[in-house]
Amino acid sequence: MDVKDVLIDAFGRIKEEVHAAVDGLSPEDLNNRPSPDSNSVSWLVWHLTRIQDDHVAEVAGLDQVWPADGWEERFGLGLPRRDTGYGHSARQVARVRVDSGDLLVGYYDAVHERTLRFVHGLSAADLDRVVDERWTPAVTLGVRLVSVLADDLQHAGQAAYVRGLLQREDDEDDEDSDA
């Protein structure tokens, strides 16, 4: 198996997890925060997508999908153009709200497709290219892509966990109404 095939498979797994976390949730559930300091499914999926969009666009030398393809306007969050959610306060997290899961997965899928096109063109040698010298050791393309994968998988898992909490609450509400 070629190294790019491993990356393609890994990014495909994130897509599966994102769709599973969002599928069938109402806008109320997507935007629900289990506590005032926690993240919603909407924020988690938006953030992981923004990180992937930002990081892949940078290493590929491309514009981000967020502003270039009109997603910033469709979401209408009123956040700074390059905001990825990194370091958001609880108040900023609360601003990331959506009217449907279609918006979230639409943006995610657009970024995913861009990512796959980029990864398809990579060779094993490309992964050794230094893309960020601000760190010691300097960050290579391979390390940056693995970093994106790790971050995305963590946030997709968190979104699945929040979804589970919401479904548990719904199940408890159903049991209370049956009593």
N, C-alpha and C positions, 0 to 999 in steps of 0.2 A: 504494500500500500504506500502510495506517495504521501509525503507530508501534507501537501495541500488537500489531499483527500481526507486526511484526519481533521484538518481545520474545517473543511466543508461539512463533514459529518457533525462536528461539534456545534457549528453555527446552526445546523439543521435541528439539533436537539433543543437549542434555545427557542427556535421558532415554535416547535411543538409545545414547549412549556408555556410560552407566552400565550399561544392560542388557547391552551387548556385552562390557564388562569383567568382569562377574560371571557371565554365562551359562555353565552347565556346569562351573564350578569346584567342586572338592570343598572341604569345610571346611578341610582341610589346606592347600590352595592359597590359599584366601581369606585365611587367617591367616598364611601364610608371609611372612616378612620377609627379603628377599634378603641383608641384613646386619643386625647388631644395632642399627644406628642408622637403618635405613630404615623406610619405612611399608609396611604390607600393603595388599592390595586392600580388605580389610575396613575398615581404619582410613580409607583414602582416601575410600571411598564413604560411610562413616558421617560423616566430617568434612564433606565437601561438602554432605551432606544436612542436617547440623546447622546449618551456616552459612546455607544457604538458608532453613531453617525459622526460625531465630532472626531473621534480617534481614527476611524477608517478614512474619513475624508482627508484628514491631515497627512497620514502616511501615503495616501494614494495621490495627493496633490490635486484634490477635487474640492468643489464647493460642497458644503453640507446639504443634504436633502431637505432638512428643516426649512431654511429660508429659500433655497433654490427652487423647490417644487411646491411652494405655497403652504406647507404644513403649519408654519408659524401663524399664518393668517387663519387657517381653518381651526386651529386650536383656540386662538384668541385669548391667550393667557395673560398678555400684558407684561410679560417678563422680558428682560434684556435679550436681544437677538441671539447671543452666543451662550445663554444660560443652559446648563446641562442638569441643573439640580444639585450639583456637588456643593455640599456645605449648606444646603437649604435649612432655614429655620422652620419651626412648626407653622409659622404664619405663611411662609412661602410655599410650603407643602400644601397648605389649604387652598392656595390659588390654582393648583393644578386639578382641574375638574373637567370631565367630559360628559357629553350628552349621549354617547353610545360607545360600545366596545368596537364598533366598526372603525371609528376614528383612530383609536389606539392601534388596532391591528393593521389598519391601512398604512399608517406611518411606519410601524414596525416592519411590515412586509416590504415597503419601498426601501428601507434601509437594509434589510436582509438581502434583497436582490442586488443592491449596489455592492454590498459586502461580498457576495458570492462571485459577482463579475470580477472584482478585484482579486480575490483569492484564486480563482481559476487561472489567472495569468501569472501566478507566482511560481518561481522555481525554488528549490531548496536553498540555493545560494542567495536568493533575494532575502531570505529570512535573517541572514547575518548582517544586512545593511543597518547601520546605526541611524536611528530616527529621532533620538532625543539625547543630547549630550548634557542635559541639566542634572543627570543622576550619575552616581558612581556605583557600579560601572555604568557606562553609557547603555541606553536602552536600544536593543535591536528590534527590527520589525517583528521577528518571531516572538520575542518577549512581549511586545506591545499587543499583538493579537491574542496571546494567551492571557494577558491581563484583562483585555476586553471580554474574553470568554468567561474568565473567572468572575468578573464583576457582574456580567449579565446573568450567569447561572445563579449567583447568590440572590440577585434581585428577583429573578423569575421564581426561585424557591420561596422567597419572602411573599411574593404575590400569591402563590399557591397556598401558603400558610394563612394569609389574610382571607382568602377565598374560603378556606376550610373553617375559619372562625365564623365567618358570615353565615355559612351553611349550617353550622352547629347552632347558631342563634336562631335561624329560621326553623330548624328542627325542634328546638326547645319551645319556640312560639307555637308551633303546630301541636305539640304535646299539651301545652297549657290550654289551648283552645278546645282540645278534645276532652279535657277533664270536666 
